[in-house]
Amino acid sequence: MNDPQQAADNDDLYGSGPASNGAGQTPPAPDPAALFVLLDALRLAAPADLQDRLTALIREALLTLRALIDHYLERIDAPPAERKVEDIPID
């Protein structure tokens, strides 16, 4: 009942073990192209009076995503903040 291989398989199955695709490598990142195709299909399926609004909504979502990426890139490129250490005497 206490088979180590079965325990490792369960860890991988339920996400508590290291991420691998069976060959010891991490799985590839998800492709965002499928999301864009889905959004475009939803926009085209909408009535004509909503298509312009959905186009604007998608544009705003993409601009927000771009701003988030820019923010995180700036944080990565910035030098680490210096930590100020203060000695506090204990009486």
N, CA, C and O atoms as a CHARMM CRD file, in Angstrom:
* protein
*
  364
    1    1 MET  N      0.81200  -1.19900   0.00000 PROA 1      0.00000
    2    1 MET  CA     0.00000   0.00000   0.00000 PROA 1      0.00000
    3    1 MET  C      0.85000   1.25500   0.00000 PROA 1      0.00000
    4    1 MET  O      0.41600   2.27800  -0.53000 PROA 1      0.00000
    5    2 ASN  N      2.06100   1.21600   0.58200 PROA 2      0.00000
    6    2 ASN  CA     2.94300   2.37200   0.66600 PROA 2      0.00000
    7    2 ASN  C      3.96500   2.33500  -0.45900 PROA 2      0.00000
    8    2 ASN  O      5.16800   2.36100  -0.20300 PROA 2      0.00000
    9    3 ASP  N      3.50800   2.27700  -1.68100 PROA 3      0.00000
   10    3 ASP  CA     4.38600   2.21700  -2.84500 PROA 3      0.00000
   11    3 ASP  C      4.91800   3.61900  -3.15200 PROA 3      0.00000
   12    3 ASP  O      4.12100   4.52300  -3.40100 PROA 3      0.00000
   13    4 PRO  N      6.25600   3.83200  -3.14400 PROA 4      0.00000
   14    4 PRO  CA     6.80600   5.17000  -3.40500 PROA 4      0.00000
   15    4 PRO  C      6.47800   5.67800  -4.80600 PROA 4      0.00000
   16    4 PRO  O      6.25700   6.87400  -4.99600 PROA 4      0.00000
   17    5 GLN  N      6.44400   4.78000  -5.78300 PROA 5      0.00000
   18    5 GLN  CA     6.12600   5.21200  -7.14700 PROA 5      0.00000
   19    5 GLN  C      4.69300   5.70900  -7.23500 PROA 5      0.00000
   20    5 GLN  O      4.42300   6.71000  -7.89900 PROA 5      0.00000
   21    6 GLN  N      3.77900   5.02400  -6.57600 PROA 6      0.00000
   22    6 GLN  CA     2.38300   5.46000  -6.59300 PROA 6      0.00000
   23    6 GLN  C      2.24000   6.80400  -5.89100 PROA 6      0.00000
   24    6 GLN  O      1.46100   7.64700  -6.33700 PROA 6      0.00000
   25    7 ALA  N      2.97400   7.02300  -4.80700 PROA 7      0.00000
   26    7 ALA  CA     2.92900   8.30600  -4.10000 PROA 7      0.00000
   27    7 ALA  C      3.45400   9.41900  -4.99500 PROA 7      0.00000
   28    7 ALA  O      2.88700  10.51200  -5.01600 PROA 7      0.00000
   29    8 ALA  N      4.53900   9.15800  -5.74100 PROA 8      0.00000
   30    8 ALA  CA     5.08900  10.16700  -6.65200 PROA 8      0.00000
   31    8 ALA  C      4.10600  10.45900  -7.77800 PROA 8      0.00000
   32    8 ALA  O      3.94500  11.61200  -8.17900 PROA 8      0.00000
   33    9 ASP  N      3.44100   9.40800  -8.29400 PROA 9      0.00000
   34    9 ASP  CA     2.44300   9.61400  -9.34600 PROA 9      0.00000
   35    9 ASP  C      1.28700  10.46100  -8.83100 PROA 9      0.00000
   36    9 ASP  O      0.78900  11.33300  -9.54300 PROA 9      0.00000
   37   10 ASN  N      0.85500  10.20500  -7.58700 PROA 10     0.00000
   38   10 ASN  CA    -0.22800  10.99900  -7.01000 PROA 10     0.00000
   39   10 ASN  C      0.20000  12.44200  -6.79600 PROA 10     0.00000
   40   10 ASN  O     -0.59700  13.35900  -6.99400 PROA 10     0.00000
   41   11 ASP  N      1.45900  12.65800  -6.38900 PROA 11     0.00000
   42   11 ASP  CA     1.96400  14.02500  -6.22300 PROA 11     0.00000
   43   11 ASP  C      1.90200  14.77600  -7.54400 PROA 11     0.00000
   44   11 ASP  O      1.46200  15.92500  -7.58800 PROA 11     0.00000
   45   12 ASP  N      2.34200  14.12900  -8.62600 PROA 12     0.00000
   46   12 ASP  CA     2.29500  14.77200  -9.93900 PROA 12     0.00000
   47   12 ASP  C      0.86100  15.00700 -10.38900 PROA 12     0.00000
   48   12 ASP  O      0.55100  16.04100 -10.98200 PROA 12     0.00000
   49   13 LEU  N     -0.01300  14.04800 -10.10500 PROA 13     0.00000
   50   13 LEU  CA    -1.40500  14.13900 -10.52600 PROA 13     0.00000
   51   13 LEU  C     -2.11800  15.28700  -9.84700 PROA 13     0.00000
   52   13 LEU  O     -2.89900  16.00000 -10.47600 PROA 13     0.00000
   53   14 TYR  N     -1.85100  15.47000  -8.55300 PROA 14     0.00000
   54   14 TYR  CA    -2.56100  16.48900  -7.79400 PROA 14     0.00000
   55   14 TYR  C     -1.77600  17.78300  -7.64000 PROA 14     0.00000
   56   14 TYR  O     -2.20600  18.67400  -6.90700 PROA 14     0.00000
   57   15 GLY  N     -0.64200  17.90700  -8.30800 PROA 15     0.00000
   58   15 GLY  CA     0.07900  19.16900  -8.34000 PROA 15     0.00000
   59   15 GLY  C      0.98200  19.43700  -7.16800 PROA 15     0.00000
   60   15 GLY  O      1.49900  20.54900  -7.05400 PROA 15     0.00000
   61   16 SER  N      1.20300  18.48300  -6.29100 PROA 16     0.00000
   62   16 SER  CA     2.07100  18.74700  -5.15400 PROA 16     0.00000
   63   16 SER  C      3.51900  18.35100  -5.43800 PROA 16     0.00000
   64   16 SER  O      4.40800  18.68600  -4.65600 PROA 16     0.00000
   65   17 GLY  N      3.76500  17.66700  -6.51000 PROA 17     0.00000
   66   17 GLY  CA     5.12700  17.28400  -6.88000 PROA 17     0.00000
   67   17 GLY  C      5.68300  18.27300  -7.88400 PROA 17     0.00000
   68   17 GLY  O      4.99900  19.22500  -8.25900 PROA 17     0.00000
   69   18 PRO  N      6.92400  18.06100  -8.33000 PROA 18     0.00000
   70   18 PRO  CA     7.50300  18.96700  -9.31900 PROA 18     0.00000
   71   18 PRO  C      6.76700  18.85900 -10.64300 PROA 18     0.00000
   72   18 PRO  O      6.36400  17.77300 -11.05900 PROA 18     0.00000
   73   19 ALA  N      6.59600  20.00400 -11.30100 PROA 19     0.00000
   74   19 ALA  CA     5.88400  20.02100 -12.57800 PROA 19     0.00000
   75   19 ALA  C      6.76600  19.38300 -13.64800 PROA 19     0.00000
   76   19 ALA  O      7.91100  19.79000 -13.84500 PROA 19     0.00000
   77   20 SER  N      6.23100  18.39300 -14.32500 PROA 20     0.00000
   78   20 SER  CA     6.98100  17.76500 -15.40100 PROA 20     0.00000
   79   20 SER  C      6.00100  17.18800 -16.40200 PROA 20     0.00000
   80   20 SER  O      4.83000  16.95200 -16.10500 PROA 20     0.00000
   81   21 ASN  N      6.52000  16.97000 -17.59400 PROA 21     0.00000
   82   21 ASN  CA     5.68600  16.38600 -18.64100 PROA 21     0.00000
   83   21 ASN  C      6.08100  14.94300 -18.91500 PROA 21     0.00000
   84   21 ASN  O      5.81300  14.42100 -19.99700 PROA 21     0.00000
   85   22 GLY  N      6.71700  14.29500 -17.94400 PROA 22     0.00000
   86   22 GLY  CA     7.11200  12.91100 -18.10400 PROA 22     0.00000
   87   22 GLY  C      8.54500  12.76700 -18.56200 PROA 22     0.00000
   88   22 GLY  O      9.12800  11.69500 -18.40100 PROA 22     0.00000
   89   23 ALA  N      9.13600  13.81000 -19.12900 PROA 23     0.00000
   90   23 ALA  CA    10.50700  13.75200 -19.59800 PROA 23     0.00000
   91   23 ALA  C     11.42400  14.57800 -18.71000 PROA 23     0.00000
   92   23 ALA  O     12.57200  14.83100 -19.07400 PROA 23     0.00000
   93   24 GLY  N     10.93200  15.00200 -17.54400 PROA 24     0.00000
   94   24 GLY  CA    11.74500  15.78500 -16.63900 PROA 24     0.00000
   95   24 GLY  C     11.79400  17.26200 -16.97800 PROA 24     0.00000
   96   24 GLY  O     12.60100  17.99800 -16.40900 PROA 24     0.00000
   97   25 GLN  N     10.95400  17.70800 -17.88600 PROA 25     0.00000
   98   25 GLN  CA    10.93500  19.10700 -18.28600 PROA 25     0.00000
   99   25 GLN  C      9.61000  19.73200 -17.85800 PROA 25     0.00000
  100   25 GLN  O      8.59300  19.04700 -17.74900 PROA 25     0.00000
  101   26 THR  N      9.63800  21.04100 -17.61800 PROA 26     0.00000
  102   26 THR  CA     8.39500  21.72800 -17.28400 PROA 26     0.00000
  103   26 THR  C      7.55300  21.89000 -18.54000 PROA 26     0.00000
  104   26 THR  O      8.09500  22.00900 -19.63800 PROA 26     0.00000
  105   27 PRO  N      6.23900  21.89700 -18.38800 PROA 27     0.00000
  106   27 PRO  CA     5.37400  22.04200 -19.56600 PROA 27     0.00000
  107   27 PRO  C      5.51800  23.44300 -20.16100 PROA 27     0.00000
  108   27 PRO  O      5.86600  24.38400 -19.44700 PROA 27     0.00000
  109   28 PRO  N      5.25400  23.59000 -21.45400 PROA 28     0.00000
  110   28 PRO  CA     5.37000  24.91100 -22.08800 PROA 28     0.00000
  111   28 PRO  C      4.29100  25.86000 -21.57300 PROA 28     0.00000
  112   28 PRO  O      3.23700  25.43300 -21.10200 PROA 28     0.00000
  113   29 ALA  N      4.57600  27.14100 -21.67200 PROA 29     0.00000
  114   29 ALA  CA     3.61300  28.16100 -21.24600 PROA 29     0.00000
  115   29 ALA  C      2.39600  28.11900 -22.17500 PROA 29     0.00000
  116   29 ALA  O      2.52900  27.77700 -23.35000 PROA 29     0.00000
  117   30 PRO  N      1.21900  28.46400 -21.66000 PROA 30     0.00000
  118   30 PRO  CA     0.03000  28.45500 -22.51400 PROA 30     0.00000
  119   30 PRO  C      0.14700  29.49300 -23.63000 PROA 30     0.00000
  120   30 PRO  O      0.73200  30.56100 -23.44600 PROA 30     0.00000
  121   31 ASP  N     -0.40900  29.16500 -24.76600 PROA 31     0.00000
  122   31 ASP  CA    -0.36500  30.04400 -25.92600 PROA 31     0.00000
  123   31 ASP  C     -1.55200  31.00200 -25.87700 PROA 31     0.00000
  124   31 ASP  O     -2.69700  30.54900 -25.87400 PROA 31     0.00000
  125   32 PRO  N     -1.31400  32.31300 -25.83800 PROA 32     0.00000
  126   32 PRO  CA    -2.43100  33.26300 -25.74300 PROA 32     0.00000
  127   32 PRO  C     -3.20900  33.40400 -27.05000 PROA 32     0.00000
  128   32 PRO  O     -4.25500  34.05300 -27.06700 PROA 32     0.00000
  129   33 ALA  N     -2.72900  32.81700 -28.13800 PROA 33     0.00000
  130   33 ALA  CA    -3.41500  32.95100 -29.41500 PROA 33     0.00000
  131   33 ALA  C     -4.83400  32.38300 -29.35400 PROA 33     0.00000
  132   33 ALA  O     -5.74500  32.92400 -29.98000 PROA 33     0.00000
  133   34 ALA  N     -5.02300  31.30000 -28.60800 PROA 34     0.00000
  134   34 ALA  CA    -6.35700  30.70400 -28.49900 PROA 34     0.00000
  135   34 ALA  C     -7.33400  31.66700 -27.83100 PROA 34     0.00000
  136   34 ALA  O     -8.49900  31.74500 -28.22000 PROA 34     0.00000
  137   35 LEU  N     -6.85400  32.40000 -26.82300 PROA 35     0.00000
  138   35 LEU  CA    -7.70600  33.38500 -26.15500 PROA 35     0.00000
  139   35 LEU  C     -8.10800  34.49800 -27.12400 PROA 35     0.00000
  140   35 LEU  O     -9.26100  34.92900 -27.13600 PROA 35     0.00000
  141   36 PHE  N     -7.16400  34.95600 -27.92500 PROA 36     0.00000
  142   36 PHE  CA    -7.46500  36.02700 -28.87700 PROA 36     0.00000
  143   36 PHE  C     -8.44800  35.57000 -29.94300 PROA 36     0.00000
  144   36 PHE  O     -9.31900  36.33300 -30.36000 PROA 36     0.00000
  145   37 VAL  N     -8.31100  34.32000 -30.38300 PROA 37     0.00000
  146   37 VAL  CA    -9.24900  33.77500 -31.37000 PROA 37     0.00000
  147   37 VAL  C    -10.65100  33.68700 -30.75800 PROA 37     0.00000
  148   37 VAL  O    -11.64200  34.01000 -31.41300 PROA 37     0.00000
  149   38 LEU  N    -10.72500  33.25000 -29.50300 PROA 38     0.00000
  150   38 LEU  CA   -12.01900  33.15900 -28.82400 PROA 38     0.00000
  151   38 LEU  C    -12.65500  34.53900 -28.67600 PROA 38     0.00000
  152   38 LEU  O    -13.84300  34.70200 -28.95300 PROA 38     0.00000
  153   39 LEU  N    -11.87700  35.53600 -28.24200 PROA 39     0.00000
  154   39 LEU  CA   -12.41100  36.89000 -28.09400 PROA 39     0.00000
  155   39 LEU  C    -12.89200  37.45300 -29.42600 PROA 39     0.00000
  156   39 LEU  O    -13.93100  38.11100 -29.48800 PROA 39     0.00000
  157   40 ASP  N    -12.13500  37.19500 -30.49000 PROA 40     0.00000
  158   40 ASP  CA   -12.54300  37.68300 -31.80500 PROA 40     0.00000
  159   40 ASP  C    -13.82100  36.99200 -32.26800 PROA 40     0.00000
  160   40 ASP  O    -14.68900  37.62900 -32.86600 PROA 40     0.00000
  161   41 ALA  N    -13.94300  35.69900 -31.99800 PROA 41     0.00000
  162   41 ALA  CA   -15.16300  34.97600 -32.37300 PROA 41     0.00000
  163   41 ALA  C    -16.37100  35.50400 -31.60800 PROA 41     0.00000
  164   41 ALA  O    -17.45500  35.64400 -32.17300 PROA 41     0.00000
  165   42 LEU  N    -16.18300  35.80000 -30.31600 PROA 42     0.00000
  166   42 LEU  CA   -17.28300  36.37600 -29.53100 PROA 42     0.00000
  167   42 LEU  C    -17.67800  37.75400 -30.05400 PROA 42     0.00000
  168   42 LEU  O    -18.85900  38.09400 -30.11900 PROA 42     0.00000
  169   43 ARG  N    -16.67700  38.53200 -30.42200 PROA 43     0.00000
  170   43 ARG  CA   -16.96300  39.87800 -30.95100 PROA 43     0.00000
  171   43 ARG  C    -17.75100  39.78800 -32.25500 PROA 43     0.00000
  172   43 ARG  O    -18.70000  40.54300 -32.46800 PROA 43     0.00000
  173   44 LEU  N    -17.35500  38.86500 -33.12200 PROA 44     0.00000
  174   44 LEU  CA   -18.03600  38.73100 -34.41300 PROA 44     0.00000
  175   44 LEU  C    -19.43300  38.13500 -34.26100 PROA 44     0.00000
  176   44 LEU  O    -20.30500  38.39300 -35.09100 PROA 44     0.00000
  177   45 ALA  N    -19.65700  37.34000 -33.21500 PROA 45     0.00000
  178   45 ALA  CA   -20.96900  36.73200 -33.00100 PROA 45     0.00000
  179   45 ALA  C    -21.95100  37.70700 -32.36300 PROA 45     0.00000
  180   45 ALA  O    -23.15700  37.46400 -32.37200 PROA 45     0.00000
  181   46 ALA  N    -21.45100  38.79400 -31.81700 PROA 46     0.00000
  182   46 ALA  CA   -22.31400  39.76800 -31.15600 PROA 46     0.00000
  183   46 ALA  C    -23.09800  40.57000 -32.19100 PROA 46     0.00000
  184   46 ALA  O    -22.67700  40.68200 -33.34200 PROA 46     0.00000
  185   47 PRO  N    -24.22600  41.12400 -31.78500 PROA 47     0.00000
  186   47 PRO  CA   -24.97200  41.99500 -32.69900 PROA 47     0.00000
  187   47 PRO  C    -24.12700  43.20400 -33.10400 PROA 47     0.00000
  188   47 PRO  O    -23.18700  43.58100 -32.40500 PROA 47     0.00000
  189   48 ALA  N    -24.47200  43.79600 -34.22800 PROA 48     0.00000
  190   48 ALA  CA   -23.68000  44.88200 -34.80700 PROA 48     0.00000
  191   48 ALA  C    -23.51300  46.06000 -33.85600 PROA 48     0.00000
  192   48 ALA  O    -22.45000  46.68000 -33.82300 PROA 48     0.00000
  193   49 ASP  N    -24.54700  46.37600 -33.08400 PROA 49     0.00000
  194   49 ASP  CA   -24.44500  47.52700 -32.19100 PROA 49     0.00000
  195   49 ASP  C    -23.50800  47.26700 -31.00100 PROA 49     0.00000
  196   49 ASP  O    -23.05100  48.21600 -30.36300 PROA 49     0.00000
  197   50 LEU  N    -23.21900  45.99200 -30.69600 PROA 50     0.00000
  198   50 LEU  CA   -22.30600  45.67400 -29.60100 PROA 50     0.00000
  199   50 LEU  C    -20.87000  45.43700 -30.06100 PROA 50     0.00000
  200   50 LEU  O    -19.95500  45.42900 -29.23800 PROA 50     0.00000
  201   51 GLN  N    -20.66200  45.24700 -31.35200 PROA 51     0.00000
  202   51 GLN  CA   -19.32100  44.93400 -31.84400 PROA 51     0.00000
  203   51 GLN  C    -18.32800  46.05700 -31.55800 PROA 51     0.00000
  204   51 GLN  O    -17.19000  45.79800 -31.16800 PROA 51     0.00000
  205   52 ASP  N    -18.76100  47.30900 -31.75200 PROA 52     0.00000
  206   52 ASP  CA   -17.85700  48.42700 -31.47600 PROA 52     0.00000
  207   52 ASP  C    -17.51200  48.49500 -29.99300 PROA 52     0.00000
  208   52 ASP  O    -16.36800  48.77400 -29.63300 PROA 52     0.00000
  209   53 ARG  N    -18.49300  48.24300 -29.13400 PROA 53     0.00000
  210   53 ARG  CA   -18.23900  48.26200 -27.69400 PROA 53     0.00000
  211   53 ARG  C    -17.30200  47.13100 -27.28600 PROA 53     0.00000
  212   53 ARG  O    -16.40400  47.33000 -26.46800 PROA 53     0.00000
  213   54 LEU  N    -17.50900  45.94900 -27.85400 PROA 54     0.00000
  214   54 LEU  CA   -16.62400  44.82700 -27.53700 PROA 54     0.00000
  215   54 LEU  C    -15.21500  45.07400 -28.05000 PROA 54     0.00000
  216   54 LEU  O    -14.24400  44.71000 -27.38600 PROA 54     0.00000
  217   55 THR  N    -15.09000  45.68200 -29.21200 PROA 55     0.00000
  218   55 THR  CA   -13.76700  46.02300 -29.73900 PROA 55     0.00000
  219   55 THR  C    -13.06300  46.98300 -28.79400 PROA 55     0.00000
  220   55 THR  O    -11.87700  46.81000 -28.51000 PROA 55     0.00000
  221   56 ALA  N    -13.77500  47.99600 -28.30200 PROA 56     0.00000
  222   56 ALA  CA   -13.18700  48.94300 -27.35800 PROA 56     0.00000
  223   56 ALA  C    -12.82100  48.25800 -26.04500 PROA 56     0.00000
  224   56 ALA  O    -11.78500  48.56100 -25.45300 PROA 56     0.00000
  225   57 LEU  N    -13.66700  47.33600 -25.58900 PROA 57     0.00000
  226   57 LEU  CA   -13.39100  46.60600 -24.35700 PROA 57     0.00000
  227   57 LEU  C    -12.13700  45.74900 -24.49600 PROA 57     0.00000
  228   57 LEU  O    -11.29900  45.72700 -23.59500 PROA 57     0.00000
  229   58 ILE  N    -12.00500  45.04900 -25.61200 PROA 58     0.00000
  230   58 ILE  CA   -10.81900  44.22000 -25.85700 PROA 58     0.00000
  231   58 ILE  C     -9.57600  45.09700 -25.94100 PROA 58     0.00000
  232   58 ILE  O     -8.52200  44.73800 -25.41600 PROA 58     0.00000
  233   59 ARG  N     -9.70000  46.25100 -26.60600 PROA 59     0.00000
  234   59 ARG  CA    -8.56400  47.18200 -26.71100 PROA 59     0.00000
  235   59 ARG  C     -8.13100  47.65400 -25.32100 PROA 59     0.00000
  236   59 ARG  O     -6.93700  47.69500 -25.02500 PROA 59     0.00000
  237   60 GLU  N     -9.09000  48.00700 -24.47600 PROA 60     0.00000
  238   60 GLU  CA    -8.76300  48.46100 -23.12000 PROA 60     0.00000
  239   60 GLU  C     -8.12200  47.33600 -22.30100 PROA 60     0.00000
  240   60 GLU  O     -7.19400  47.58100 -21.52900 PROA 60     0.00000
  241   61 ALA  N     -8.61100  46.11800 -22.46600 PROA 61     0.00000
  242   61 ALA  CA    -8.03300  44.98600 -21.74400 PROA 61     0.00000
  243   61 ALA  C     -6.58600  44.75500 -22.18000 PROA 61     0.00000
  244   61 ALA  O     -5.72200  44.48200 -21.34600 PROA 61     0.00000
  245   62 LEU  N     -6.32100  44.86200 -23.47000 PROA 62     0.00000
  246   62 LEU  CA    -4.96100  44.68200 -23.96800 PROA 62     0.00000
  247   62 LEU  C     -4.04300  45.80400 -23.50100 PROA 62     0.00000
  248   62 LEU  O     -2.88100  45.56000 -23.17700 PROA 62     0.00000
  249   63 LEU  N     -4.55600  47.03700 -23.46500 PROA 63     0.00000
  250   63 LEU  CA    -3.75600  48.15200 -22.96200 PROA 63     0.00000
  251   63 LEU  C     -3.44200  47.97600 -21.47400 PROA 63     0.00000
  252   63 LEU  O     -2.34600  48.30200 -21.01800 PROA 63     0.00000
  253   64 THR  N     -4.40900  47.46000 -20.73000 PROA 64     0.00000
  254   64 THR  CA    -4.17500  47.19400 -19.31000 PROA 64     0.00000
  255   64 THR  C     -3.12200  46.11200 -19.13700 PROA 64     0.00000
  256   64 THR  O     -2.24300  46.23100 -18.28300 PROA 64     0.00000
  257   65 LEU  N     -3.20200  45.06400 -19.93500 PROA 65     0.00000
  258   65 LEU  CA    -2.20900  43.99900 -19.87800 PROA 65     0.00000
  259   65 LEU  C     -0.82300  44.53300 -20.22500 PROA 65     0.00000
  260   65 LEU  O      0.16500  44.17000 -19.58600 PROA 65     0.00000
  261   66 ARG  N     -0.75300  45.38900 -21.23000 PROA 66     0.00000
  262   66 ARG  CA     0.52000  45.99000 -21.62200 PROA 66     0.00000
  263   66 ARG  C      1.08500  46.84500 -20.48600 PROA 66     0.00000
  264   66 ARG  O      2.28800  46.80800 -20.22300 PROA 66     0.00000
  265   67 ALA  N      0.22600  47.61400 -19.81100 PROA 67     0.00000
  266   67 ALA  CA     0.67500  48.44700 -18.69600 PROA 67     0.00000
  267   67 ALA  C      1.20800  47.57900 -17.55400 PROA 67     0.00000
  268   67 ALA  O      2.21000  47.92300 -16.92800 PROA 67     0.00000
  269   68 LEU  N      0.54100  46.46100 -17.28400 PROA 68     0.00000
  270   68 LEU  CA     1.02500  45.55300 -16.24000 PROA 68     0.00000
  271   68 LEU  C      2.39000  44.96900 -16.59300 PROA 68     0.00000
  272   68 LEU  O      3.27500  44.87900 -15.74200 PROA 68     0.00000
  273   69 ILE  N      2.55000  44.57900 -17.84400 PROA 69     0.00000
  274   69 ILE  CA     3.84000  44.03200 -18.28300 PROA 69     0.00000
  275   69 ILE  C      4.92500  45.10100 -18.16800 PROA 69     0.00000
  276   69 ILE  O      6.02400  44.81700 -17.69100 PROA 69     0.00000
  277   70 ASP  N      4.62600  46.32800 -18.60100 PROA 70     0.00000
  278   70 ASP  CA     5.59300  47.42400 -18.48800 PROA 70     0.00000
  279   70 ASP  C      5.97100  47.67400 -17.02700 PROA 70     0.00000
  280   70 ASP  O      7.14100  47.88900 -16.71000 PROA 70     0.00000
  281   71 HSD  N      4.98000  47.64500 -16.15100 PROA 71     0.00000
  282   71 HSD  CA     5.23400  47.85800 -14.72400 PROA 71     0.00000
  283   71 HSD  C      6.18500  46.80200 -14.17100 PROA 71     0.00000
  284   71 HSD  O      7.14300  47.13300 -13.47200 PROA 71     0.00000
  285   72 TYR  N      5.92800  45.54500 -14.47700 PROA 72     0.00000
  286   72 TYR  CA     6.77700  44.48500 -13.96600 PROA 72     0.00000
  287   72 TYR  C      8.16300  44.51600 -14.59300 PROA 72     0.00000
  288   72 TYR  O      9.14500  44.18000 -13.93000 PROA 72     0.00000
  289   73 LEU  N      8.26100  44.91100 -15.85500 PROA 73     0.00000
  290   73 LEU  CA     9.58000  45.04100 -16.47700 PROA 73     0.00000
  291   73 LEU  C     10.38100  46.15500 -15.82500 PROA 73     0.00000
  292   73 LEU  O     11.59000  46.01800 -15.64400 PROA 73     0.00000
  293   74 GLU  N      9.72900  47.25400 -15.47000 PROA 74     0.00000
  294   74 GLU  CA    10.41500  48.33400 -14.76600 PROA 74     0.00000
  295   74 GLU  C     10.90500  47.87100 -13.40300 PROA 74     0.00000
  296   74 GLU  O     12.00100  48.23900 -12.98000 PROA 74     0.00000
  297   75 ARG  N     10.11400  47.07700 -12.72000 PROA 75     0.00000
  298   75 ARG  CA    10.52300  46.56300 -11.40400 PROA 75     0.00000
  299   75 ARG  C     11.70500  45.61700 -11.52800 PROA 75     0.00000
  300   75 ARG  O     12.58000  45.60000 -10.66200 PROA 75     0.00000
  301   76 ILE  N     11.73800  44.83400 -12.59300 PROA 76     0.00000
  302   76 ILE  CA    12.85200  43.91000 -12.79600 PROA 76     0.00000
  303   76 ILE  C     14.12800  44.67800 -13.09900 PROA 76     0.00000
  304   76 ILE  O     15.19400  44.33200 -12.58900 PROA 76     0.00000
  305   77 ASP  N     14.03400  45.72500 -13.92900 PROA 77     0.00000
  306   77 ASP  CA    15.20400  46.48500 -14.34100 PROA 77     0.00000
  307   77 ASP  C     15.71700  47.42500 -13.26100 PROA 77     0.00000
  308   77 ASP  O     16.88300  47.81900 -13.30000 PROA 77     0.00000
  309   78 ALA  N     14.88600  47.79300 -12.30500 PROA 78     0.00000
  310   78 ALA  CA    15.28300  48.73600 -11.25900 PROA 78     0.00000
  311   78 ALA  C     16.26100  48.06800 -10.29900 PROA 78     0.00000
  312   78 ALA  O     16.15100  46.87600 -10.01300 PROA 78     0.00000
  313   79 PRO  N     17.22100  48.85400  -9.80200 PROA 79     0.00000
  314   79 PRO  CA    18.13700  48.27200  -8.81300 PROA 79     0.00000
  315   79 PRO  C     17.37400  47.96000  -7.53400 PROA 79     0.00000
  316   79 PRO  O     16.39100  48.62800  -7.21300 PROA 79     0.00000
  317   80 PRO  N     17.82500  46.95200  -6.81000 PROA 80     0.00000
  318   80 PRO  CA    17.11300  46.60200  -5.57100 PROA 80     0.00000
  319   80 PRO  C     17.18600  47.74800  -4.56200 PROA 80     0.00000
  320   80 PRO  O     18.21000  48.42100  -4.44000 PROA 80     0.00000
  321   81 ALA  N     16.12000  47.94800  -3.86500 PROA 81     0.00000
  322   81 ALA  CA    16.06300  49.01100  -2.86300 PROA 81     0.00000
  323   81 ALA  C     16.97300  48.65700  -1.70000 PROA 81     0.00000
  324   81 ALA  O     17.02500  47.50700  -1.26500 PROA 81     0.00000
  325   82 GLU  N     17.69300  49.65800  -1.20200 PROA 82     0.00000
  326   82 GLU  CA    18.57500  49.43100  -0.06100 PROA 82     0.00000
  327   82 GLU  C     17.73300  49.32700   1.20300 PROA 82     0.00000
  328   82 GLU  O     16.81500  50.11600   1.42800 PROA 82     0.00000
  329   83 ARG  N     18.06000  48.36300   1.99900 PROA 83     0.00000
  330   83 ARG  CA    17.34300  48.18900   3.26500 PROA 83     0.00000
  331   83 ARG  C     18.05400  49.00200   4.33200 PROA 83     0.00000
  332   83 ARG  O     19.27400  48.93400   4.48500 PROA 83     0.00000
  333   84 LYS  N     17.28000  49.75700   5.05100 PROA 84     0.00000
  334   84 LYS  CA    17.83800  50.52500   6.15700 PROA 84     0.00000
  335   84 LYS  C     17.67500  49.71900   7.43400 PROA 84     0.00000
  336   84 LYS  O     16.57000  49.32400   7.80700 PROA 84     0.00000
  337   85 VAL  N     18.79100  49.48800   8.08700 PROA 85     0.00000
  338   85 VAL  CA    18.77200  48.72100   9.31500 PROA 85     0.00000
  339   85 VAL  C     19.05700  49.68200  10.46100 PROA 85     0.00000
  340   85 VAL  O     20.01600  50.45300  10.41400 PROA 85     0.00000
  341   86 GLU  N     18.23200  49.63200  11.47100 PROA 86     0.00000
  342   86 GLU  CA    18.39500  50.49600  12.63500 PROA 86     0.00000
  343   86 GLU  C     18.59100  49.63100  13.86700 PROA 86     0.00000
  344   86 GLU  O     17.80200  48.72800  14.14600 PROA 86     0.00000
  345   87 ASP  N     19.66000  49.92300  14.60000 PROA 87     0.00000
  346   87 ASP  CA    19.89700  49.20200  15.84000 PROA 87     0.00000
  347   87 ASP  C     18.99400  49.77200  16.91700 PROA 87     0.00000
  348   87 ASP  O     18.99200  50.97900  17.15600 PROA 87     0.00000
  349   88 ILE  N     18.24100  48.92400  17.55500 PROA 88     0.00000
  350   88 ILE  CA    17.35300  49.33000  18.63300 PROA 88     0.00000
  351   88 ILE  C     17.91000  48.73200  19.92500 PROA 88     0.00000
  352   88 ILE  O     17.94700  47.51200  20.08900 PROA 88     0.00000
  353   89 PRO  N     18.34000  49.59700  20.83300 PROA 89     0.00000
  354   89 PRO  CA    18.89900  49.05400  22.09100 PROA 89     0.00000
  355   89 PRO  C     17.80200  48.42900  22.94400 PROA 89     0.00000
  356   89 PRO  O     16.69000  48.94500  23.05000 PROA 89     0.00000
  357   90 ILE  N     18.15300  47.31400  23.53900 PROA 90     0.00000
  358   90 ILE  CA    17.22200  46.62500  24.42800 PROA 90     0.00000
  359   90 ILE  C     17.71700  46.82100  25.85700 PROA 90     0.00000
  360   90 ILE  O     18.83800  46.43100  26.18400 PROA 90     0.00000
  361   91 ASP  N     16.90500  47.41200  26.69600 PROA 91     0.00000
  362   91 ASP  CA    17.30500  47.66800  28.09000 PROA 91     0.00000
  363   91 ASP  C     16.77900  46.60700  29.00400 PROA 91     0.00000
  364   91 ASP  O     17.01600  46.65900  30.21100 PROA 91     0.00000
